[in-house]
Amino acid sequence: MTANVFDERVTQEIQEKSALFQMQSQEVAKVIVGQKDIISFIQMAILCEGHILLEGVPGVAKTTMIKAINKTVGLDFARIQFTPDLLPSDLIGTLIYNTKTQEFETKKGPIFAHLVLADEINRAPAKVQAALLEAMQERQVTIGSTTFKLEQPFLVFATQNPVEQEGTYRLPEAQVDRFLFKILVHYPTKAQEQLILQRTLDLNDIKQVLTKKDIFEAQQLVEKIYVDEKIRAYIIDIIFATREPAQYNLKKIAPFILYGVTPRATLALYHSAKAHAFLKHRHFVTPDDVKAIAPAVLRHRIAVTYQAEAEGISVDALIQDILATVPSP
């Protein structure tokens, strides 16, 4: 009886809070045509307090999408344009000597915001990426000898252009692994392109529908979502299929995988599946939730061999083979 009452209460709370996120999608749709799946992934990143990497050619509204999302939540926002001459101090801040007091004072950088847009993140050198690494993982930064905790929620939404290579740097594997999702932003369809021509792009049309309190409450509800033991075992099987494909009847893709994903991917798959169920107004996770978010969680964590690159086999194709072969409950 108690369990049933608990389930009913949680289900009702989930439906009420997830309705706010549905309203958020509607507000963003005022300026962003299509891209519903990508908006859902951004919402899941907020629910899991995870970072997200958006990859796509210039002009597909990656930056505008993030700005639109922020308008609906009203968080402290900072946009950092990553360039080859960017310094760590430009990101996290520095110590400035005050001649009047004859003491060093801390000047905090733009990283001290709730939502940080790291625009063209792959244009910054390794030392800047290293400075960002501490903030993304530990939710803190060190300036001089002092460590500062970042306010919660803290989210890094990064963009990168996969086509242009001049003046860019490869992101360190350790940093790429810190992103909850890697999302590929594609061109709009013909019908969507027609709507883009008809629509006036004005971010001022977007209203705030979520508060910081709403986000914290929704995050707590996501933690309460039920995950059956069979679903947990399914997640583990998917993870191990990336590491030991031959043991899962995937011998054909074994030569294409250099190494599989880490336990961080296991946790990402688990928590984001719960967030996906939340957005679907459910208090329990299904195998379809896991399948829906698996490519975004795994594609930047699986390393492919030179043979895969030579034969034009993408990471996404390998992931689809894994999802098609590993039996779901």
Secondary structure as a PSIPRED ss2 file (coil, helix, strand):
# PSIPRED VFORMAT (PSIPRED V4.0)

   1 M C   1.000  0.000  0.000
   2 T H   0.000  1.000  0.000
   3 A H   0.000  1.000  0.000
   4 N H   0.000  1.000  0.000
   5 V H   0.000  1.000  0.000
   6 F H   0.000  1.000  0.000
   7 D H   0.000  1.000  0.000
   8 E H   0.000  1.000  0.000
   9 R H   0.000  1.000  0.000
  10 V H   0.000  1.000  0.000
  11 T H   0.000  1.000  0.000
  12 Q H   0.000  1.000  0.000
  13 E H   0.000  1.000  0.000
  14 I H   0.000  1.000  0.000
  15 Q H   0.000  1.000  0.000
  16 E H   0.000  1.000  0.000
  17 K H   0.000  1.000  0.000
  18 S H   0.000  1.000  0.000
  19 A H   0.000  1.000  0.000
  20 L H   0.000  1.000  0.000
  21 F H   0.000  1.000  0.000
  22 Q H   0.000  1.000  0.000
  23 M H   0.000  1.000  0.000
  24 Q H   0.000  1.000  0.000
  25 S H   0.000  1.000  0.000
  26 Q H   0.000  1.000  0.000
  27 E H   0.000  1.000  0.000
  28 V H   0.000  1.000  0.000
  29 A C   1.000  0.000  0.000
  30 K C   1.000  0.000  0.000
  31 V C   1.000  0.000  0.000
  32 I C   1.000  0.000  0.000
  33 V C   1.000  0.000  0.000
  34 G C   1.000  0.000  0.000
  35 Q C   1.000  0.000  0.000
  36 K H   0.000  1.000  0.000
  37 D H   0.000  1.000  0.000
  38 I H   0.000  1.000  0.000
  39 I H   0.000  1.000  0.000
  40 S H   0.000  1.000  0.000
  41 F H   0.000  1.000  0.000
  42 I H   0.000  1.000  0.000
  43 Q H   0.000  1.000  0.000
  44 M H   0.000  1.000  0.000
  45 A H   0.000  1.000  0.000
  46 I H   0.000  1.000  0.000
  47 L H   0.000  1.000  0.000
  48 C H   0.000  1.000  0.000
  49 E C   1.000  0.000  0.000
  50 G C   1.000  0.000  0.000
  51 H E   0.000  0.000  1.000
  52 I E   0.000  0.000  1.000
  53 L E   0.000  0.000  1.000
  54 L E   0.000  0.000  1.000
  55 E E   0.000  0.000  1.000
  56 G C   1.000  0.000  0.000
  57 V C   1.000  0.000  0.000
  58 P C   1.000  0.000  0.000
  59 G C   1.000  0.000  0.000
  60 V C   1.000  0.000  0.000
  61 A C   1.000  0.000  0.000
  62 K H   0.000  1.000  0.000
  63 T H   0.000  1.000  0.000
  64 T H   0.000  1.000  0.000
  65 M H   0.000  1.000  0.000
  66 I H   0.000  1.000  0.000
  67 K H   0.000  1.000  0.000
  68 A H   0.000  1.000  0.000
  69 I H   0.000  1.000  0.000
  70 N H   0.000  1.000  0.000
  71 K H   0.000  1.000  0.000
  72 T H   0.000  1.000  0.000
  73 V H   0.000  1.000  0.000
  74 G C   1.000  0.000  0.000
  75 L C   1.000  0.000  0.000
  76 D C   1.000  0.000  0.000
  77 F E   0.000  0.000  1.000
  78 A E   0.000  0.000  1.000
  79 R E   0.000  0.000  1.000
  80 I E   0.000  0.000  1.000
  81 Q E   0.000  0.000  1.000
  82 F C   1.000  0.000  0.000
  83 T C   1.000  0.000  0.000
  84 P C   1.000  0.000  0.000
  85 D C   1.000  0.000  0.000
  86 L C   1.000  0.000  0.000
  87 L C   1.000  0.000  0.000
  88 P H   0.000  1.000  0.000
  89 S H   0.000  1.000  0.000
  90 D H   0.000  1.000  0.000
  91 L H   0.000  1.000  0.000
  92 I H   0.000  1.000  0.000
  93 G E   0.000  0.000  1.000
  94 T E   0.000  0.000  1.000
  95 L E   0.000  0.000  1.000
  96 I E   0.000  0.000  1.000
  97 Y E   0.000  0.000  1.000
  98 N E   0.000  0.000  1.000
  99 T C   1.000  0.000  0.000
 100 K C   1.000  0.000  0.000
 101 T C   1.000  0.000  0.000
 102 Q C   1.000  0.000  0.000
 103 E E   0.000  0.000  1.000
 104 F E   0.000  0.000  1.000
 105 E E   0.000  0.000  1.000
 106 T E   0.000  0.000  1.000
 107 K E   0.000  0.000  1.000
 108 K E   0.000  0.000  1.000
 109 G C   1.000  0.000  0.000
 110 P C   1.000  0.000  0.000
 111 I C   1.000  0.000  0.000
 112 F C   1.000  0.000  0.000
 113 A C   1.000  0.000  0.000
 114 H C   1.000  0.000  0.000
 115 L E   0.000  0.000  1.000
 116 V E   0.000  0.000  1.000
 117 L E   0.000  0.000  1.000
 118 A E   0.000  0.000  1.000
 119 D E   0.000  0.000  1.000
 120 E C   1.000  0.000  0.000
 121 I H   0.000  1.000  0.000
 122 N H   0.000  1.000  0.000
 123 R H   0.000  1.000  0.000
 124 A C   1.000  0.000  0.000
 125 P C   1.000  0.000  0.000
 126 A H   0.000  1.000  0.000
 127 K H   0.000  1.000  0.000
 128 V H   0.000  1.000  0.000
 129 Q H   0.000  1.000  0.000
 130 A H   0.000  1.000  0.000
 131 A H   0.000  1.000  0.000
 132 L H   0.000  1.000  0.000
 133 L H   0.000  1.000  0.000
 134 E H   0.000  1.000  0.000
 135 A H   0.000  1.000  0.000
 136 M H   0.000  1.000  0.000
 137 Q H   0.000  1.000  0.000
 138 E H   0.000  1.000  0.000
 139 R C   1.000  0.000  0.000
 140 Q E   0.000  0.000  1.000
 141 V E   0.000  0.000  1.000
 142 T E   0.000  0.000  1.000
 143 I E   0.000  0.000  1.000
 144 G C   1.000  0.000  0.000
 145 S C   1.000  0.000  0.000
 146 T E   0.000  0.000  1.000
 147 T E   0.000  0.000  1.000
 148 F E   0.000  0.000  1.000
 149 K E   0.000  0.000  1.000
 150 L C   1.000  0.000  0.000
 151 E C   1.000  0.000  0.000
 152 Q C   1.000  0.000  0.000
 153 P C   1.000  0.000  0.000
 154 F C   1.000  0.000  0.000
 155 L E   0.000  0.000  1.000
 156 V E   0.000  0.000  1.000
 157 F E   0.000  0.000  1.000
 158 A E   0.000  0.000  1.000
 159 T E   0.000  0.000  1.000
 160 Q E   0.000  0.000  1.000
 161 N C   1.000  0.000  0.000
 162 P C   1.000  0.000  0.000
 163 V C   1.000  0.000  0.000
 164 E C   1.000  0.000  0.000
 165 Q C   1.000  0.000  0.000
 166 E C   1.000  0.000  0.000
 167 G C   1.000  0.000  0.000
 168 T C   1.000  0.000  0.000
 169 Y C   1.000  0.000  0.000
 170 R C   1.000  0.000  0.000
 171 L C   1.000  0.000  0.000
 172 P C   1.000  0.000  0.000
 173 E H   0.000  1.000  0.000
 174 A H   0.000  1.000  0.000
 175 Q H   0.000  1.000  0.000
 176 V H   0.000  1.000  0.000
 177 D C   1.000  0.000  0.000
 178 R C   1.000  0.000  0.000
 179 F E   0.000  0.000  1.000
 180 L E   0.000  0.000  1.000
 181 F E   0.000  0.000  1.000
 182 K E   0.000  0.000  1.000
 183 I E   0.000  0.000  1.000
 184 L E   0.000  0.000  1.000
 185 V C   1.000  0.000  0.000
 186 H C   1.000  0.000  0.000
 187 Y C   1.000  0.000  0.000
 188 P C   1.000  0.000  0.000
 189 T C   1.000  0.000  0.000
 190 K H   0.000  1.000  0.000
 191 A H   0.000  1.000  0.000
 192 Q H   0.000  1.000  0.000
 193 E H   0.000  1.000  0.000
 194 Q H   0.000  1.000  0.000
 195 L H   0.000  1.000  0.000
 196 I H   0.000  1.000  0.000
 197 L H   0.000  1.000  0.000
 198 Q H   0.000  1.000  0.000
 199 R C   1.000  0.000  0.000
 200 T C   1.000  0.000  0.000
 201 L C   1.000  0.000  0.000
 202 D C   1.000  0.000  0.000
 203 L H   0.000  1.000  0.000
 204 N H   0.000  1.000  0.000
 205 D H   0.000  1.000  0.000
 206 I C   1.000  0.000  0.000
 207 K C   1.000  0.000  0.000
 208 Q C   1.000  0.000  0.000
 209 V C   1.000  0.000  0.000
 210 L C   1.000  0.000  0.000
 211 T C   1.000  0.000  0.000
 212 K H   0.000  1.000  0.000
 213 K H   0.000  1.000  0.000
 214 D H   0.000  1.000  0.000
 215 I H   0.000  1.000  0.000
 216 F H   0.000  1.000  0.000
 217 E H   0.000  1.000  0.000
 218 A H   0.000  1.000  0.000
 219 Q H   0.000  1.000  0.000
 220 Q H   0.000  1.000  0.000
 221 L H   0.000  1.000  0.000
 222 V H   0.000  1.000  0.000
 223 E H   0.000  1.000  0.000
 224 K H   0.000  1.000  0.000
 225 I C   1.000  0.000  0.000
 226 Y E   0.000  0.000  1.000
 227 V C   1.000  0.000  0.000
 228 D C   1.000  0.000  0.000
 229 E H   0.000  1.000  0.000
 230 K H   0.000  1.000  0.000
 231 I H   0.000  1.000  0.000
 232 R H   0.000  1.000  0.000
 233 A H   0.000  1.000  0.000
 234 Y H   0.000  1.000  0.000
 235 I H   0.000  1.000  0.000
 236 I H   0.000  1.000  0.000
 237 D H   0.000  1.000  0.000
 238 I H   0.000  1.000  0.000
 239 I H   0.000  1.000  0.000
 240 F H   0.000  1.000  0.000
 241 A H   0.000  1.000  0.000
 242 T H   0.000  1.000  0.000
 243 R H   0.000  1.000  0.000
 244 E C   1.000  0.000  0.000
 245 P H   0.000  1.000  0.000
 246 A H   0.000  1.000  0.000
 247 Q H   0.000  1.000  0.000
 248 Y H   0.000  1.000  0.000
 249 N C   1.000  0.000  0.000
 250 L C   1.000  0.000  0.000
 251 K C   1.000  0.000  0.000
 252 K C   1.000  0.000  0.000
 253 I C   1.000  0.000  0.000
 254 A H   0.000  1.000  0.000
 255 P H   0.000  1.000  0.000
 256 F H   0.000  1.000  0.000
 257 I E   0.000  0.000  1.000
 258 L E   0.000  0.000  1.000
 259 Y E   0.000  0.000  1.000
 260 G C   1.000  0.000  0.000
 261 V C   1.000  0.000  0.000
 262 T C   1.000  0.000  0.000
 263 P H   0.000  1.000  0.000
 264 R H   0.000  1.000  0.000
 265 A H   0.000  1.000  0.000
 266 T H   0.000  1.000  0.000
 267 L H   0.000  1.000  0.000
 268 A H   0.000  1.000  0.000
 269 L H   0.000  1.000  0.000
 270 Y H   0.000  1.000  0.000
 271 H H   0.000  1.000  0.000
 272 S H   0.000  1.000  0.000
 273 A H   0.000  1.000  0.000
 274 K H   0.000  1.000  0.000
 275 A H   0.000  1.000  0.000
 276 H H   0.000  1.000  0.000
 277 A H   0.000  1.000  0.000
 278 F H   0.000  1.000  0.000
 279 L H   0.000  1.000  0.000
 280 K C   1.000  0.000  0.000
 281 H C   1.000  0.000  0.000
 282 R C   1.000  0.000  0.000
 283 H C   1.000  0.000  0.000
 284 F E   0.000  0.000  1.000
 285 V C   1.000  0.000  0.000
 286 T C   1.000  0.000  0.000
 287 P H   0.000  1.000  0.000
 288 D H   0.000  1.000  0.000
 289 D H   0.000  1.000  0.000
 290 V H   0.000  1.000  0.000
 291 K H   0.000  1.000  0.000
 292 A H   0.000  1.000  0.000
 293 I H   0.000  1.000  0.000
 294 A H   0.000  1.000  0.000
 295 P H   0.000  1.000  0.000
 296 A H   0.000  1.000  0.000
 297 V H   0.000  1.000  0.000
 298 L H   0.000  1.000  0.000
 299 R C   1.000  0.000  0.000
 300 H C   1.000  0.000  0.000
 301 R C   1.000  0.000  0.000
 302 I C   1.000  0.000  0.000
 303 A E   0.000  0.000  1.000
 304 V E   0.000  0.000  1.000
 305 T C   1.000  0.000  0.000
 306 Y H   0.000  1.000  0.000
 307 Q H   0.000  1.000  0.000
 308 A H   0.000  1.000  0.000
 309 E H   0.000  1.000  0.000
 310 A H   0.000  1.000  0.000
 311 E C   1.000  0.000  0.000
 312 G C   1.000  0.000  0.000
 313 I C   1.000  0.000  0.000
 314 S C   1.000  0.000  0.000
 315 V H   0.000  1.000  0.000
 316 D H   0.000  1.000  0.000
 317 A H   0.000  1.000  0.000
 318 L H   0.000  1.000  0.000
 319 I H   0.000  1.000  0.000
 320 Q H   0.000  1.000  0.000
 321 D H   0.000  1.000  0.000
 322 I H   0.000  1.000  0.000
 323 L H   0.000  1.000  0.000
 324 A H   0.000  1.000  0.000
 325 T H   0.000  1.000  0.000
 326 V C   1.000  0.000  0.000
 327 P C   1.000  0.000  0.000
 328 S C   1.000  0.000  0.000
 329 P C   1.000  0.000  0.000
